Amino acid sequence: MVSLPEELEALKRFHGHLGPYVVIGHRMGQIGRERFPNNIWAVVFTGTKRPLSCTVDGIQFSSQCTLGKGNITVREENTVKAEFFDEKRLLSIELAEGIRERIDATTAKDNEELIALDLYMANPTDLFKITEGESAQTGRVLKLK
Ligand SMILES: [Zn+2]
């Protein structure tokens, strides 16, 4: 058994198991929430098929974007990418080159927690490509006026 930090134990209880993509989502959600501490919406591009869709639970866990509040949308694009935004700005977070391939080639039932822990400890700049832009919401609001 891998010894897990309390935060990951809580994530595991929430999600049902601890694999790489729920941790990826958790970290994406943290970055998103830090950038948008007040109003926040999320669009996740993983689709609804496991294991990529595990990302969605990680994002819900840490970003306060949840299905129940209606401020998260999942798109069927089979890509480990999320966009967080408020009324003005948008933050796009996607996996850095080669990370998904490495996860998919190495993860199995008996080592998934170890790989999850590794991803939890990894430097965000090694893990993600993060870009900032203008929120599409801004466009929508402007068009309405
Ligand atoms: Zn999962």
Residues whose N, C-alpha, C, O or C-beta is under 5 A from the ligand:
A	BS01	ZN	G19 V22 C54
